[in-house]
Amino acid sequence: MAPVTIDSDPLPGTLRAAVGLLRAEAVAVGLVAAWLVWSDLTAPRVDLATAVLLTAFAIGGAAALWALGGGLARRRAGARAPAIVLQLMLLPIGWYMLQGGLKAIGVLLMLLGVGVIALLVSPPTNRALGFGAPEAGQ
């Protein structure tokens, strides 16, 4: 019988931080989605199609962020690119918040997006996900 090996190599700090931030974003977007559901149900007048689409978009975004965090926690390299795309989406959102007078939130969102991207493309994360040059002898 072949010996069983367990990958006990812990996630590097950069990848663990990125997963934590993606999961935190998922929770935040999930809370927005819950508020949208409540708002849809209690509004006196509502454009039903727009309300349902916006709510579904928020629920889908929360689910995608949570799933991508889980994929990265399991070292699935294919989860990195979609996670980066979602973080890039924070840049125009933050920019428009800056333009609309919500400077603190806009700057925070932009820094969050850039920060998570930096964590996702850092050398320790690259090694953990299998990107980069193969080690000697392989």
Salt bridges, closest charged atoms under 4 A:
ASP9 OD2 - ARG75 NH1 3.96
